[in-house]
Amino acid sequence: MSASPATHASPFINALLGEDKSALLLKLVEGLDTSALNWLSGYTAGLAVRAPQATVVPVTPVPVASPAVPFTIIYGTQTGNSRLLAERLKHQVESAGLAARLFRASDYPVRELAKEKLLCVVISTQGDGDPPDDARGFCEFILGKRAPRVEGLRYAVLGLGDSSYPRFCEVGRLLDVRFAELGASRLLERADCDVDFEPVAKGWLDQAFTLAREALTPLATVTATVVPLREPHAAPAVTKEAPYTAEVLLNQRITARGALKDVRHLELSLAGSGQEYAPGDALGVWPHNPPELVASFLSELRLDGEAAVTREGRTLPLARWLSDELEITKLNRPFLEQHARLSGSAALREVLEPGRAESFRALLAGHQVIDVLRAHKATWDATELVQALRRLTPRLYSIASSSKRVGEEAHLTVAVVDYTAFDLRHFGAASYHLATRTAGTDTVRVFIEPNERFRLPEDGDKDVLMIGPGTGVAPFRAFVQERAETGAKGRNWLFFGEQHFRTQFLYQTEWQEALKKQTLHRLSLAFSRDRAQKVYVQHRLRESGRDVYEWLEGGAHLYVCGDAQRMAPDVHEALVDIVSTHGGKSREDAHAWLESLREQRRYLRDVY
């Protein structure tokens, strides 16, 4: 005898599935006998067992006396790490049924700050104390005179940075102090994360979540668990922690013999990886440290490379730790402080004293770890050394190709760090690793690092200005390729600079071909050492200032890529001069005008 399902779905079923899917369900079971219904029940139960995670579907919320206080999370990021941590915290909070809001710092409506009750800021520090580009306006507001009093606010700050710089996590520290000055109270003490941020960040986020859960009112929402009929999308197979092993297709030097720099063009295969990228994205590269440098470490410290050393539950030979797992090129303050204690060096202790920032900066800029070990003798045992050195982290390189042009490949433009100082050969870990890979034989462990804040305009009719001296030209090779492949109608203007025209004009034939095909419309060049008076890209900008301003006034998007310490500030000052001179504005108004371009995401930088 046939079962007789209801002809109309109940309000509960409608709430779970929606009216359209409820109607489909009734149509599916209509006329089925008991055996068929039992089979269908078993089938859906089987899907429930297979599903890795159930989907929580909200049902009609129960009214509450007052709305839940949200936990507002703001992030500022240059490479994406702060965003990932902020998103993780938001997920923790929402999984507990609590209200959370997530903002990129540039998108946060600062007028709401005075109303906030619970706030978390996750922010990185760029270089020697600068905020990330997407947080400049937010930081200027908080640190400036317009910031309101916030006595009712409880806040927490998580800083990300690189202890290879003197002003490690400076932006997070300044914001933490400033919120307190404005009358807020700390929900949690600030934490500062080094480049290997996970060990500190995980514990801090867990504490922030626990304290937020105690402070927030749970959202009064009835939920029901429903198993989706379709399999959920699998997580990407390739991640930072699980990189793809890419075959090296080409490793070609693109600076001439006799050039002061060895710059390589590498082409890597991503075939079968499932990895996709957009112009502006970076390729993360997991390097191995140079064997010569590992040998120097072992020799200088008189340690046995075969000695087994355990760290965080893993046991490896010391040489493997130094080669594959630990940072042995860049100096940082924690290591220097420990080495100063072991060596008893008065000179090293003096450099580390507060108020000696310039001396400390000079030490970091001009020395690698091996130089300090040689200059200030100390006795390290293998376990102490492995515990003291930072974990090796991937290096990010702007992708120099458009997948629309090259398919399942990623191209890189790499300046090789290889020089002699203090009678010893020095290397850059990743650049030397890449430079020594043999095409057709060797592989590189890689992953895609999206860079959403360095994107071409969606409107292909918009003009584009690109400023990229040296290897900073890499993403602009991708931009020009992409614009050509998509048939973008907007004009493209590239400013490129290097030391010498004859030996260091990177991708010269490609730019000439692009000019001929009108996929590149203007090319402004600055070769600093071809004449007595040095000429840089900022000089070329000023020389073409009227046209540059007309392009920007007409809606062009402006991009800067390369050195963050000198080039980027010099270019910005040139832009201020251009806007002031040709726009008839005061310098203060010119700064504000350029800041408005940042807010419109028409002035974007990828600097390092």
N, C-alpha and C positions, 0 to 999 in steps of 0.2 A: 504494500500500500504506500502511495506517495506521501511524502511529508508536505506540509502546507505552510511554507514560510510566509511571513507577513508581507502584504503587498506594498506597505510603506515603511521606509526605514525609521527607526526610532530617533528622537533628538540626540541620544547619546552616540548612535552610529554616525549620524550626520556630523556631529561635533568631531568625531575621530577621523572620519574619512572625507568629509565634505559631501555636498549633495550629489555631485556628478559621480564620484566613485561609489557612493552608497547605492545609486541607481544601477551602476554596472554590477555591483555585488548581487543585488536582488535579481537582476536579469540572469546572472550566471547560475544561481542556485534554483531558479524557478523550474519546477517540474522534476527535480532530482529526487530519486528514491532514497531510502535510508542508507543503503549500501554506498551509494555514490556520495552522500553527504559525509558518511563516516570516513570514506577514502580521502575526500577533500580536507576534512579536519586533520587527518594524519599527515597529509601532504604539507599543509600550512604549519603544523607543529614541527615537521622536519626542517622547513625553512627557518623556523625560529631557532632551532639548535645550531644550524649552519651559520646564521648571521653573526658576525663578529661583534656587532654593537647594535643595540636597539635604537630606534628613533623615538625621541620623546616628543609627543604631540600635545600642545597645550589645549585643555578644554576650557570652558567658560570660567574666567577668574572669579574667585569669591571676593566681593568688595571688602576693603579694609578701611579702617577709620582714617588713616592718613597714608599717602603714597610712601613707598620705600625710598630711603635715602640711597642714591646711587654711589658707587665707588668709581670715581673718575680717574682714568689712567691716561697719561700723556707720554708720548715717546718722541725723542729726537734722535735721528740716526743718519749716519753717512754710508754705512755698508749694510744695514739691515738687521744687525744683531739686536739693537734696542727694540726694534719692532717685534722681532720674534719673542723676546722675553715679555714684552707688554701684552702680546696676544696670548701667551701662555698664562699669564696672571688673570687676564679677563676670562679665559676658558675655565680656570679653577673657580673663580668667583661665580660665574653663571651656572656651572655644574652643581653648585650648592644651592641653586635657586635664589641667588641674590642678584641685585641690579648692578650692572657695570656699564660704563661708557668708555670707549676707546677713541683717542684723537691723536693724529699726527700733530706735532707742536704747531706747525704752520696753519693747521685747520681749527685749532682750539679757539673758541670765541672768548677772548680774555675778559670781556664784560661780565662773564659768568663767574669769574674767580671769587668775587665777594660773597657769592651764594654757596660756594662749595663747602661741604662738611668733611668729606673724605677724599683725599687726593694722593695719587702716586705718580711720580715722574721718573721715567727710565730714560736716561740721556747719555750720549757719548761725548767725549772730548776729542776734538780733532787736533792732531799735531801738538803744538806747545800751548794749549790752553784755549783753543777756539771752540765755539759751539758748532754743531753740524749745521749745514746750510738751511735745513728745514726747521731749525729751532732758533734762528737768529732773532726774528721778530719777537718770539715768545720770551727769550732770555732778556732782550732789551727792555721789554715791558716789565717783567718781574724785577729786574735789577734797577729799573729807572724810577723816576719820581711819580709816575702815573699809577704805580701799583697800589691797590687799596689795602687798607687794614683788613686782616682776616683772622680775628681773634677766635672765631668759631670753627676754624679749620684744623683738622688733624691730617698730617701729611707724612709721606715717606719718599726718599730719593734714593734711586739706585744708579750709580755712576759706572760707565764703561770707559776704558781708556787703555793706554799703553805705558807701562812704567819705564819704557825706554826714553820717555820724554820727562823733562823736569817738572812740568805742571800736570802731573798724572791726575786724571779725573777732576781737573780744575772746575769744569762747568758744573758738575754735580755738586761739588763742595760749595761753590758760590750760591747756587740755588738753595741748597740746604740751609745755609746761614741766613740767606735773605728771607725765606719763609718764616724763620724764627723771629727775625727783626720785625716782620710785619704782624707779629702777634700770634702766629699759628703754633700749635704744639705737635711734637713728633709722634706719629703713630709707631714708628720704628726708626732706630738709628740708621744713618746712611751707611751703605756698603759700597766699596770701590772694587770693581772687577778689572783684572788685567786682561790681556788678549785671550788667554785661556779662561774665559769668563764663567764656564759652567760650574766649577766647584763652589765658587762664592755665590753665584746667582741663584742656584737651585735652593740652597738653604734659606737665602734671604726671601725669595718669592714664597716659599712655604710659610715662613713667619708672617710675611705681609698678608697672605691669604687667611691665616689663622686669626690674626688680629682684626682683619676686616670682617670676617665672619662673626666675630663677637660684637662688632660695632654696628653691623648692618641689620636692618629688619628684613627677614625672609620675604620673598614675594609669595603671596598667598594664591598660588595657582594650582588647580587640580591637574594632574598629568596622567596620561595613560600610555602604556607601552605598546607600540604597534610594530610588527616586523614588516619591512618593505618587501614587496614581491620581487623587486629587481635587486640583484647583487649590488652592494655599495661599491663605489669606485675604490680601487686599490690605491694605497699610498705610493708615491713615486718610488721606484726601485733605487734610484740614484739620489743620494743625499750627501751632505758634507761628511757625515759619519760613515757612509757607505759609498765611496766615490766610484766612478766608472774608470776602467782601465782603457785609456785611449791610445790607439796606435799613432805613432808619429809618422805623418805622411811626407812632411818636408821640413827641413831645418836649414834655412838659408841666411847667410849674412847679407844684410842690405846696406851696410856702410862699406865704403871702398877701402882697399888696402892702404894703410897709413893713416886712417882716420883715428881720432883720439878715442872714439867709442866703438865698441863692438855691439851692434844692434842686430838682432835676429828676427826673421819672419818665420813663424812656425805654423804648420797646418796639422791639426789633429783630427782624427776620425771619431765621430760620435755615432757611427752606423750601428743600429740595433740597440742603442742606449735608451731610446725614448726621451732623450733630453731635447728640449726646445728652448730657444732663446730669442730675445728681441734686441735690436740695436740699442746700445747703452748698457746692456747686461755685462757682467764680468764672468770670467772663468776662474774658479778656485782651483789652485794647484797644490797638491800635497808633495813637498819636496823631500829629498834625502840630502843630508848634509854632505859636503865634499869629503871624500876619503882622506885627502891630504890634511884637512883640518882636524878630523877625528884623530889621525895619527899624531898631529902636533899636540893635541890635548893629552893623549896618553903618555907621550914622551915627556912633556913639560911637567906633568904631575907624577910621573913614574908609577903609573897604574897599569894593571893587567887588563887588557881588553876582554879577556875570556872570563873574568871574575863575574859570578852570578850576583845580580843585585835585584832586590824586590822593592817595588813601589806600587802602592795602591792595589796590592794583591797580584801583581804581575811580576814574574821573574824572567829577566833577560840578561844576556852577557852585557857588560858595561859598554863594549864597542857598539852593540845594537842600540842601546839607549842613546848614545851620542850620535849615531848615524841616522836613526829613523824616528826617534821619539822626542828629543829635547832640543831646545833652542840654544845653539852654541855660537851664534854670530852676534846678535843684538844684545847689548848691555841693558840692564835695568837696575833700579835702585835696590830692591830686596837682595839681589845677588851681591851687589857691591857692598852693601852693609855687612853681609855675612863674611865676605872676603876681607873686608877691612878688619873685622874682629880676628879672623884667623891669622892674617898676615901681620897684624900689629902696626900697619903702615900709618904713620902720622899724616903723610901727604894725602892719602886716600880718605882718612877721617875728616881732614880739613875740607876737602871738596864736597863731602856729604853734609856739612854743617848748614843749618838754615841761613839764608842770606847769601849763599854762594851759588846762586842759580846759574850765573854766566859760566863759572868754572865747571859746574856740573854739566851744563849743556855742551860745553866744549869737549869734555871727556866722552860723553855719549856720542857726539858727532864724529870724533876723530879716532875712536878706539873700538875694537871688538873685544869679546871676552878673552880671547887668547892673549891680547896685548896686556890686559890687566894681570892675568896669571903670570906673565913673564916679567912684568915690571915690579910687581909687589908679591914676592915669593910667599907661599903659604903651603901648609901640608893639608891636603884633602884626602879623606878616604873615599872609596868608591860610592858607598851608600850616602854619605853626606853630599857628595857632588850631585848625584842623581836627584836627591830630594831638593837641592837648592836651585837647580836650573829649571826654567819655565818649560812647559810643554811646547813642542813644535806646533805651530799653527799654519794653516794654509795661507798662501799668498794669493791675492786677487789681481787678475789682469783684465783690463778692458778688452772685450772681444772685438777684433778688428775685421769683422766680416758680417755680411747679411746672409742668413740661411736661405733667403730667396735667391741669392746669387750662387752660393757654394754648396747648398744642400746639407747633408748630414756631416758637416765639418765645422770646426771653430778655428779661426786664425788668431794668432797673437803677435804683438810687436814687443820684443823684450830687449831691454838694455842690459847687457851682461856686466855684473859687478865683479871685477877681477883686477886687483891692483896690488902694488907692493908698498908696504909701510913698515917702519921699524925693522927693516931687513927681513920681512916675512911676507909671503904671498897671502892676500886676503880675498875672500870670496863672498858673494851674495848667495845664500842657500838656494833659493828657488831659481834665480836667473842662471846660476852655474849649472844647476841640475838640468834645466831645459836646454841650455846651450850644448851640453855634452850628450844629448840624446841623438841616436842615429836613426835616420829615416828608414822605415821598412823593417827595423829590428827592435827598437826600444819602444816602451810605452810610458805613459804618464797618468797618474791617478788624478782625476778631475771631477768637478761638479759645477753646475750652473748656479751662479749667485745673481738673482734678479735685482735690477736697479730701477725701481719704478719712478724715482725722482730724476731720471736722466733719459727722458723719452722724447722722440720726435713729435712735433705737433700732429694731432689727429687730422687736421685739415692740411692736405698736401699742397694747397695753394699758398700757404704761409711761407715767407722767406725764412732762411736759416743762416745765422752767423756762427761760425765755428772757430774757436781759438784754441789751438793745440800744438804748442812747440814740443820738439823731441818726440818721445813715445806717447805724449799726450794726444798725438794725432790718431792713435789707434781707433777710438770709437767713431771718429769722423770718416774714416775709410768705410766703416759699417754704415754710417748715415748716408754717405753719397751712393753706395751700392744699393741700399734700400730704396732711396728716393728714385733712383734710376729704374729699379725693377718694378716699382709701383706706379711709375708714370707721374710722379708728383710734379705739379706745375710751378711751384714756388722756386725762387732762386736760391742758390747755395753759394756762400762766400766763405772761403777757408783762409785763416791766418796761420801760417806755419813758420817756425823758426828753429834754427840749429846753429852749430858753430861754423861750418864751411859748406859752401854750395857744392863743390866738386866731389866731396867725399861723404857728406851726411844729409843729402837731400832725400829723405825717406819717401819711397813710393813715387819718385819723380815721373817715371813714364806713365804710371796710372793717372796721376793728376793731369798730365799733358793730354792724355787720351780723353779724360773726362771733360776738360776744357773744350776739346775739339768737338765732342758730342753734345756739348751744352748740358751735361748733367752736373758740371761744376761751372759756375758762371763767373766767379772772380777768385783769384789766388793772390794773396799778399804774402811776401816772403821776407824773412829777416835772418841774415846769416851774420852772427855777432863778431866773428873773428876774421872776416874777409877784408876788413878795412881798419884803419887806425882807431876810429871812433866806433865803439860797439853799438850795434843796432839790435833791438829786441822787438818782439811782437807788439809790446805796448807803444813803441815808437811808430810802428806802421799803423796802429789804430789811430793815434793822434793825427798822423799825416792824412788819413782818410776820414777824419772826424765828421765832416759834414755829411758824407754819404752814410757813415755808420749811424749817425743820429737819424737820418731820413729813413733808413731801413727800420730802425727800432720804433720810431714814431709811426711808421706805417704798419706795425704789427708783427715785425720779424721776431723770431725766437733766437735767443743768444745762449751759447754753450761755451764753457771753459773747461778744459781738462789738462791736468799736469801737476806741476810742483805747487804745493800749498804754501810753502814758506816764503818764497820770494815772487815767483811768477804771478800767482793768483792775486795777491794784494797789489802788485804793480799794475796788473791789467785793470783791476777794479778802480784804482786811482786814475788811470787813463780814461776809463769810462766816465768817471765823475767829471773830469776836465772836459770831455766831449759834450756831455749833457749840459754842463754849465755854460760852455762857450757857444755851442750851436743851438741850445734850447733856451738861451737867455735866462737861466736860472741861477740862483745863489748856490753855493756849494752845499749848503744844508738842504735846499730843495732838490738839488741833483741827487744827493744821497737818498732822499725820500722817494724820488722818482724811480731810481734803480731798485729800491726796496719794493716798490709797488710791482715792478716786473717780476721780482722773486715771488711775491704773493700770487701773481697771476700764472706762475710757473712758466714764465717766458725768459727768465734769466736763471739758468741751471748750471751747476758746477759739479765736476767729479774730480776732486783734488786730493792729493795724498802726500 
